[in-house]
Amino acid sequence: MPFDWETDFYAATDWDRGAYVGGDDMPEHLATFFERVGVPDTVADVGCGPALVDFELAPRYPDTAFYGYDVAPSVVESNREQAAEAGLSNLSFAVDALPDLAIDREFDLVYCMATLYFVDDVERALTELYDRVAPGGHLVFNYPNRYTRTWVHEETSGEKREAFGLVGAGENLLSYDAIESVLGRRPESYWTAVGARGEPYASRRSPAVFVRKPASP
Ligand SMILES: C[S@@+](CC[C@H](N)C(=O)[O-])C[C@H]1O[C@@H](n2cnc3c(N)ncnc32)[C@H](O)[C@@H]1O
């Protein structure tokens, strides 16, 4: 049975409200990105999980509407409760799943971190994410590459290896060239843009990039 985030993780473990790649640095990195490209009116975090970044930035940017989406209903429900308790009216959550998103609107910034590892049709997922970016907006994401695949083989075991099965099998690996061929735009390094280049998580096995959608086609 393939790894199931709802039953094998959120319902089965005492998960923390953290960020999988980059941990507590990630909210500040996205704030740096906001200041660099302009504070967005709307942000979608796809595969948000516990949504640390959204919970940290929603109070700091009260004029920005944050929307978190995840395939796992229980983390969405927990996030909703937490947002209500914290009185964060600019932060909301819904269930949705890559590669075919039901979201029927655009956002100034679409953010997808530590999620494409788990999606089989990664090219379709990229297209769907980019389609949700408003003209002039940005898509920010990280992705598995051939170095991530080596890491899966050499440094994971048990349930973690199972969760990263698609990456281990080499089924959903990307590169700058592959992203450019799917989106028609060359990605740029997110880690460099936010000043994280020397951080251990900004390694070659964990590239994070952004793509700006032209204001007019
Ligand atoms: C490693 S966690 C990352 C969570 C968060 N983005 C972060 O950076 O910490 C991966 C998340 O992706 C979600 N996920 C897995 N497959 C998904 C899919 N096909 N569509 C949407 N979310 C998915 C999981 O439920 C989980 O919350």
The ligand as an ORCA input file, in Angstrom:
! r2SCAN-3c Opt
* xyz 0 1
  C       6.182     16.935      4.075
  S       4.596     17.674      4.268
  C       4.972     19.395      3.936
  C       4.010     20.336      4.590
  C       4.386     21.799      4.425
  N       4.200     22.258      3.060
  C       5.809     22.038      4.865
  O       6.599     22.582      4.063
  O       6.122     21.683      5.987
  C       3.752     17.202      2.791
  C       2.310     17.610      2.789
  O       1.798     17.404      1.483
  C       0.501     16.850      1.597
  N       0.257     16.131      0.362
  C       0.767     14.938     -0.018
  N       0.326     14.625     -1.243
  C      -0.479     15.629     -1.640
  C      -1.239     15.887     -2.820
  N      -1.255     15.016     -3.827
  N      -1.945     17.028     -2.896
  C      -1.948     17.913     -1.868
  N      -1.263     17.728     -0.732
  C      -0.530     16.601     -0.624
  C       0.572     15.969      2.831
  O      -0.692     15.687      3.378
  C       1.463     16.815      3.739
  O       0.698     17.665      4.544
*
